[in-house]
Amino acid sequence: MSSNHGLNAPQHEAVNYLNGPCLVLAGAGSGKTRVITQKIANLIERHGYDAKHIAALTFTNKAAAEMQERVAKLLQQPRQVKHCVISTFHSLGVKILRQEASALGLKDRFSIMDSDDCFAIVQDLAATTDKQAIRRIQTAMSLWKNALVHPDKAIKQAQSDDEAQAARIYRSYTATLSAYQAVDFDDLIRLPVELFRHTGPVRDKWQRRLRYLLVDEYQDTNTCQYELVKLLVTGVGKKPLFTAVGDDDQAIYAWRGATIENLTTLQVDFPDLNIIKLEQNYRSTTRILQAANAVIANNPKLFEKTLWSEHGLGDPIKIMAMEDDEKEAEQVAMLISAHRFERRAQFSDYAILYRSNHQSRSIELALRKEHIPYTVSGGQSYFDKAEIKDIISYLRLIANQDDDPAFIRAITTPKRGVGQTTLEVLGEFAGQWQCSLFEAVFKGGLEARLPERQLRPLRDFCTFIQQLESRASKTNVANDSASEVLTDMMKEIDYEAYLYSMFDDRQAQNKWQNTLDFVDWLKAKGNGGKEGLDPEKSLLDLTQMVALMTMLEGQDEEPDAVRMSTLHASKGLEFPHVFLVGAEEGILPHKGDPDAPFDTVGARIEEERRLMYVGITRAQRSLHISWCKKRRRARENVHCEMSRFIKEMKLDEGTGPPSEAEIITPKNRLANLKALLNNKPPQDLTQT
């Protein structure tokens, strides 16, 4: 039986309040996940809710999995948790769309296009190979979708030629996806919102199904996500029953469409909203929290909130003013090495946080020099490289001819005379027949829609895939192993020539080498591995193996290594010891657009301040912050100024002004190692 034992008073109130809408303002490290999981358990075991009528929404699969695991431990019958909808917003969107596809004019097996699939469509529509321009258009379209702005409205509101062009492409892009019977990532939430707005019976059905809603990280919701929440909890004669958990001080995702105004809107749309504050921090020491509170106090407050802790005063926060970024990297590496030895700590107890990915290179070199293992958050997966995904799209299609995104990617990479117009006609035809694009190619009646010159390349390609599929399902056949099939496939598609036609020689060479390495790896697996211990696999076996590896990648146990991460990617994590580097004007806060209006600049600085607050509150026991007097940029040394946020921490009120570098030297490092070996108390590692 779930129990409220161990909850503090505000947590207890948040868990047990069920009389209407509730907003839990959960400060960093205040136990918000515990509140959500305990509340789910209470709804089931104390208040008679059927698990299938409860939904908890968050932003990452990892957070959803952790939440599900913790709820299971609280229940008398752990299997009940499987009936709850504990998922990301996008996963719920997929569930709704799969069940209501016909109401939106989609076939049941509609395709979900990934970013690369969509990139190719935008590239064709924009008639450009400028990757930055294509990404800007993709970003603009994503923001429009998340703000529920229709293409026609985007065109009317355009304030520049570039914006007008992006809006026109947005309209064509929307029509193309519709013709393909496909949706993109943003559509997974936008389309359910449109459906619920215009189809009352469908909305009522989902309201009956999901009777209590919990929303994690509410401050990160965008306009579209908030609208979905509102549509699920409001109705004629229906009492809105939900709990939103969030922190206005950790709203750091405006650049991807999240809007902190959703916190204000919640109070307007739900005047009976009960607001509960969680201010006791279970993570950090008092000094760390005092610094965090001092920084965030410089932002205008939606809700007054002050974090406090019972973990004691803790170590002083160290501020290091370094001569340049190379010295900064060396100092961080040496400090981690010495600090770990002194504390008998693990490498995984340490995190190095930075504002932008480009800052990581010099730090990686320094860590390698000191033989310190590390992992980098947000690094590109091997299977996410475009050239690997190109080859995998052929394997996916051979394994499953109903895989529409794989069909589109494979038939257009390399180009083989099948353009956007042909695919749109094919998509509309497949939608009418409720079948896959591949199946539609051979259906009677397509000849009336497409002339022979457009139809022939489609049927030639599909015949080629069918021949490969016939061979791929066989093993142990003379001269027709997985290796042979792969060799013939690569020869036929002539991928090397395609790469050299699309990229400069150096890029093409790197991509071709990656492709060869991947194909050789597949061949080795198909032949039973280097040792020949595994049975020989067919190409279909290999395809399923690759798909499984792609899905499971990143789920291994965390290695004992220092975590390197951007500040954005560190949100939700915590570490005993944190090094926050590059705290300089122009980096943190980021310089932004120099021509932006004053109010925009002000909002940007406030968000950057929240980012600093997030960085500070990742630390549990110790925090080092460094800045450089000069930094190498574009082969030049640029003078740097200490971030305003360091002054805002008010450390000079307790630990002295942070103007001089506190540098560990080889001499005192050696002295401390000797002292530790002799069981003597070490001297302060950061004193010169």
N, C-alpha and C positions, 0 to 999 in steps of 0.2 A: 504494500500500500504506500502511495506517495505521502510524503510528510513535509510540513513547513518548517521542521526543525532545522535550526541553523540559519534561517533567514533573518536579516535585520528588519527593523520596523517598516521602512519604505518598501523593501522587497516583499515583505509579507502582504502589505497593502496592495501592491501591484499584482501579485499572484492571485489574490482573492477577490479583487474588484471585478464584478460581472454585470453591473447594473446599466452599462451603456458604453459609449466610446471612451477609450483610455489612451493617454499619451504618457509613456514612461521616458523621462529625460535621463538617460543612463550615461553618466560621465565615464571617461576612460577607466577601464579596469574595475568597474563597479558591479560586475556580476550580471550583466544583461542576459547572457545566454542561459544562466541559471534561472532567471525569472521566467524566460520564455518556456524552457523545458518543464519547469515545475508547474507552470500554468496549464500546459497541455495535459500533463499527468493529472492535475486536479480536475480539469474539465471532464476527463474520462472517468476517474475513480470516485470523485466526490460529488460531481454535479450531473452525472448520468448521460453525458454526451457520448454518442456513438463516434468512435474514432474517425470514421469516414466522413463525418460532418465538420471536421476541424482541418484548417489549412494554415500552415506557417510558411511565410515567404521570405527568402533571403536572396543574396546576390551571387554566391558562388556555390558550386557543387560540394566543395570541401566543407563549407559552413553548414550546408543542408545535411551532409552525411554525419557530421559531428553532432548536430542537433538531434537527429534521428537516433543515434547511438545512445545519447544521454537520456532521451525520453524512455527508451526501451529499458534502461536500468532502473527507472523510477516506477515502472508498471508491474503489477502483480502478474499480468500476462503480457510479457514483452512483445509477443507476436502482434499484439493490437496496433503497435506503432506502424506496421506495414500498411494499415488501412488509412492512416492520416496522410494528408497531402503536405509533406514537408519537402519543399523543393525551391528552386529558383523561380523568379517571376517568369523567365523564359520557358522553363519546363512546364509550368502550369499553362502557359500560352499554347504550347505544343499539344498538351492534353485536350484543351478546349477545341483547338482547330481540328485535331484528328477526329473528334466526335461530332463536330458541327461543320465539317468541310462543305457539305452540299449547300448549306445555307449561305455560304460565301461564294458559291460557284466554283469550288475547288473539287478535284477528284480526291478520293480517300487517300490515295498514295501520292499526294502532292510532295514536291521536293523542297528541301531547305537548303538554300545556297549559302556557301561560306564566303568569307571576304574575298578570297581569290577568284571564286566564280563570278562574284559581282564586279570585281575589278575588270575582268575581261569584257563584261557587258558595257560598263561605263567607257572603257577604252575604245570600243567600237562606236558607241554613240557620240563620243567627244571627238572622234577621229584624230587622236593624238597618242604619242608614245611617251609623253612627259608624265612620269610616274607621280611627281609631286602634285601636278595639276589634277591628275585622276584622283589621288588621295584627298585633295581639298574638296573636290566635288562629292566624293563619297561621304566625307565628314559633314558637309553641308546637308546632304540628303538625310543622313542619320539624324542630325539635329532637327530638321523639319519633321521627320516622322515622329521623333520623340516628343515634339511639341504639338503633334496632331495638326500640322499645317499641310493642307491639300496642295498638290502641284500647281493648280490654277491660282491659288492664293499666294503661293511662293513667287509666281511670275509677276503678279500684281504688286507685291511688296518689294520686289528687287530694287536695290538702290545703286547698282553699278552694272556695267556690261558683264563683268565676270559672274556676278550674282544672277543676272538674268539668264546667262547661258547655262549656269548650273541648274536653275529652276526649269528651264526647257528640257534639259537632259533628264532631270528628275521625273518630268511628265512621261517622257519616252521610256525611261527605265521602268517606271511603274507598269506601263502598258506591256513592256517586254516580259516582265516577270509574270504578269497575268496570262500572257500567251503561252508561256512555258509551263503554266500550272505550277508555279514555284513561289516561294516566299523567301525573304531574307531575315536576318537576325532581328531587326527592328520590327518587322511585320508580326513576329510571334506575340507581341503585346498590342501593337496598333490594331491588328485585325480583330482580335477579341473585343477590344474597346468599341470599334465600329459596329461589330455584330450586336453587342449588348445595347448600344445606343438606339439601334434601329429595329431590333427584333425582341420585343418584350417577352414572348413566351420562352425564348432561349435563355434570356437573362434570368427570368423567374426560376427556371429549372436549375441553373447554377447557384442561385441564391438559396434554394431549398437544399441543394447538395452541400454547400459550404456555409454552415450556419455560424461558425465562429472563426474569425480571421486574425492571425497574428503577423505583424510585419517587422522584420529585423532591419537594422540600419536604415531607418525611415528617412533620415536626412539625405540619403543618396538617391531617393526616388526622383524620377523626372516627371514631367507633366502627364505623359501617357501612363506611367505606372500608377501614379496617384489616381488618375481617372478610372483605371481598372479596379483599384481598391474601392473607390467610392461606388462604382456600379455594382460591385459584389455585396456591399453592406447596406445600401439604401434602397428602399422601395415603399410603395403605398402600404401603410399599416405595419411596416417592418421596423422594429427597434434596431438601430445600428449596433452590432456587437463586434467589437474588434479592439485589439491592443496594438498600438504602434510603439516601437521602441527605437529610440535614436538619440543623437547628440548634436545640437546645432554647432558646437565647438569643433566637431570633426567632419564638417561638410567640406570636402575637398575635390569634388568631381564636377564642378560647374562646366569644365571644358568638354565633358561628354554628355551634357544635357541635364544633369541633376540640378535641382533648384531648391535652395534653402527656403524659398517662399512657401513651399508645401507645408512647412511647420505653422506658418501664419494662416494659410488657407484652411488648415485643419480646424483651427479654432472658429473660423467664420462659418464653415460648412457644418460643423458640429458644435453648436453653442453649449451643449451639455457636457463637453469634453472634460474628463477628469484628468488633471495633470499631476503626476507623481515624480519627484526628483530622487535619483540615486546619486548621492555625493560621496559616500564612503568608498575609497579606492582600496582594493585588496592586492594591488600589484606593486606600487612604488613606495619609496621612502618619502619622508616629509620634505626634504630639500628639493627633490625632483618635482614634487607636486607644487611647492611654493613657486618654483621657477615657471612651471606650466601655467599656473593661475595668474601670475604676474604678466606673462606674455599675452594671454587671451583676454585679459581685462582691457586691453587697448582696442578691442573690437566692440562695436555697438552690440548690445546683448538682447536677444529675443527673450531669453529666460535667464535670470540670475542663478548662478550655480558655482559653488566652490568645492573643489575636491579636497578631501582630507584622508589621513591614513593613520593606522595604529602601528605601522612598521618602524617607528622611530625616526630620528633625524637623518641618519644615513651618511654616506660619504659626501664630501663637498663636490660640487660639479666643477670639473676642470675645463678651463678655456685655454686653448693653445693658439697663439698667433705665430704662424709659420712663415718662413721666408718665401717659399714657393710651393707649388703643388707636388713637386718631386719630394721635397723635404717633408711635406705633410704626409704623403703616402709612407715614406720610410719610418716616420715617427709613429704612425698608427700601427704599423706592422711590429715594430720593436716593443711598443707598449703592450700590445696584445700578448706577444710572446712572454714578456716579463710578468705581466699581470696574471696570466694563466698559471705560470709557474708558482707565483706567490700564493695565489688562491687555491691551488690544486684543482683548477676548474677544467671543464671540457672546452674544446674549440667551439662547440655548438652553443655555448653560453654567450657568445659574442656576436654582435651584429654591427656592420658598417653601413650607415644610411647616407644617401646623397639625393640631391634634387633631380639630377638628370643622368641618363645612362652614360654620357660621354665622360663623366667624372671617374668611371670605374677603371679605366685602362691603367692609369699609373698605380692605382691601389693594387690591382691584380699582379702587376709586375713586382711590387714590393712584397706582397704576400708570398709569391713564388720564391723570391730571393731568400726569405726567412723560412722557407719550407713549411708554410702554414696552409693547411687544406682549406678550401673555401667553395661555396656554391653561390651562383648568381641567380637571384629571382628574376623571372620574366625573360630569361634567355630563350632563344628560338629553339624549338624542338627539331631534331633531325628530320622527323617526318613532316614538319611544317614547311620545309624548304620547297619552293615552287617546283623545282625540277623533279624532286622526289614525288610530290603530289601529282605531277603530270603522269609519271609512270604508274603510280598507284591507281590513277583513274582508269587506266586500261585494265589493270588487274581486277579492280572492282567491277567493271563492266563485264569482263569475262565470267566472273563469279555470279553476277546478278544483273541480268539484262534489263531489269526494272529500275535500276539505279539511274534516275534522270540526271542529277548533277554530274555523275561520272560520265554519262553519255555526252553531255554538252561540253565538258572539259576535253574529253578525248577526241571528239570529232572536230574540235576547233584548235587543237594543239598537237601537231602542227596544223596550219591551215590546209584545207584540202578542197577548196571551192565551195564550202558550206558557210554561208553568211548569216547575218542577223535576220534578214527578211525570211530566208528559208526556214530557219528555226522557229520563228514566230508563227508561220503558217503551220508547221508541223505541230507546234505546241497547241494551237487552237484545235487542230484536227484530233490530237490525242485527248484533249479535254472533252470533246464531243463524244468520243468513244470510251472515255474513262479507262484509258490504257496508258502504258508507258510510251515514251517517245520512240524507243527501239521497236516496240511492237507495232506502233503506228506506221513505221516506214514500209512495212509489208502489207498493210491493210488496203483492200480495194477501195477505190474512190480518191486516194491521194493524187492519182494521176490527173484528176480534174482540177486540183488545187495548185499543182506544181508542174512546170514544163520539164521535159526530159533532161535538159542540161542542169537543172537543180535537183531533180529526183535521182539521177544516176549516181552522183557522188555519195548520197545518203545510203543507197542500197549496196553500193560497192563496199562502203565502210562496214555496214552491218553484216554483210556476208563474210568479210575478213574476220570480224569478231566471232561469228558463229563457228568458223573454221578453227580458230584458236581455242574456243571453248570446247569443241569436240576433242581436240588433242590434249587440252589442259587437264581434263578429267581422268586421263589415263596415266598409269605409271608402269615402270618395268617393261616398256615396249621398246624394242630395239630402235635406236636412233630417234626416239621420240620422247625423251625425258623432259622434265621441267626445264632443264638447262637448254635443251634444243628448242623448245617452244619459245622460251625467253629470247634466245638468240635470233630466231626468225622474226619475232615480234619487233625487236629493236631495229633489225635490218629493214623491215617493211616500213616502219613509221619514219625512218631516217631522222631521228631526233637530233643527232649531232649537227646536221646541216641546218636544222631549224634554229638551234641555239646560236650558231655563228651568223645566221641571218638577222637575229633579233638583238644581239648584244655585241659589245666590243670584244675583241679577241681575248682579252684577259678574263673578263666575266664569263664568256662562253666556255673558255678552257676550264675554269673552276667548276662551273655548273656541269660540264660534261664529265669531269673527273668524279664529282659527287654521284652522278648517274651511273657511271661505270662501277664505282665502289658498291653502290646499292644493288645493282644487277648481279655483280660477282658474289655479294653476300647472299642474295636469294639463291643463286645457283649452288653455292656451298651448302646451304640449308636443304635444298632440293636433293642434293646428292648424299644426304645423311651427315653433313658436317665434315669438318676436316678429318676427324678421327673415324668417320664412317660408322659411328656407334648407333645413330638413329636410323630408323627405316627410311627408305627413300620416299620423298613426298611428291605429290602431284602439284601442279601450279595452283590448283584450287585450294589445296591444303596450305600452301604458302601464303596465298591471299588472305585466308582466314586468320592465319598466324599474325600477319602484318596488321590486320584490322584490330586484333586483340591487343597487340603491343601498343598500337596507337592510342587505344582507349585507356589502357592501364598505365601508360607512361606517367611518371610523376607520383605514383601511388606507393612507391617503395618507402621503407622507413627512412627518416631523416639521417644523413650521415653525420659523423662527428666532425663538423667543419664550420668555419666562420660563415655567417650568412651575409652576403652583400645584396643590398636591395635599394631601389628607389624609395623615397618616402611614401609615395602613393601605394606601392606594392606592399609596404610594411604594415599598413593599417590592419588592425585585428590581430597582429602578432605581438609578442612580448619577449624580452631577452634580459637575463640578469645584467649584462654589461653592454652599453651602446656607445658607439663612436659616430657622431654626426659630423660629417666633413663638408667643407665648402660653404660655411655660413657667412656668405659675403653678399653685399649689395650687387644685384645683377644676376646672382645665382639663386640665393634664398634671402630676400624675395627675388623671383625671376624678373628679368627686365621687362618682359611683355612688349607690347606694341608702343613705340615712342609717340605715335600720332593718335593714340586712343583718347577719347574724351575723358575729362577729369573724373566723372562719376564712374566710368569703366575702370580707370586706374585705381580708384579708391576701392572698388569691389574686388579687384585683383589682389591688392595688398592685403585686404581682409582674408581672402582665401589662402594666400601664401602664409599669413600668420597662423591660420588654422592648421596648415601643413606643418609649420614649425611646432605647434602644440602637439600634433600627432607624433612627430619625431621624439620630442621630449618624453612623452608619456609611454613610449615603447619600453623605456628603461625601468628595470626593477630595483637594482641596487647601486649601479654606478653609471655616470654619464660624462663622456668627454666630447667637447665641441671644438672644432678647429676651423680656422680661417687663414687665408694666405694673403700676404702683403702684395704679392704679385703672382700672376698666373699666366701660363703659356696659352695663347690663343692665336690660331692661324700663323704659327711660326714667329709670333712676337710676344714679348713679355708685357702684360698689361697691368697697370697699378690697380690694386683692389682696396676696397674699404670694408671694414667689419660690418656685418649685418646689423641693422637696427634692432633686430629681434634679440641679439645678445644683450644689448643695453636694456631692453625691455624686461629681461629676466631678473633685473635688479640684484644681480649677484654681488655688486659692489657694496651692498648694504650688509653683507655677511662674510664674504670671502675675499674682499679686496678687488680693486679694479682689474679687469682682464686685459691689460694692455701689453704685458710682457709674456713672451713664450715660456712655457714650462716644459723644458725638454729633458728627456731621459738621455743620459750620456753613457757610453760604453763603460766608463769608470764606475759610476754608481750602480749600473746594471750588474757588473761583475761582483761588486760589494754585496749587493742584495742576494745574488745567487749563493755566495759563500755563507752569508748569514743564515739563509734558509737551510742550507745543508748542515749547519751547525746548530740548528734549532734556536737561533736568536731572532728577536723581532726585527723585521726589515725596516730600512729607512724609507721615507716617502719616495716612491719611484719617480715622481714628476718634479722633484726639486733639482735645480741646477747646482 
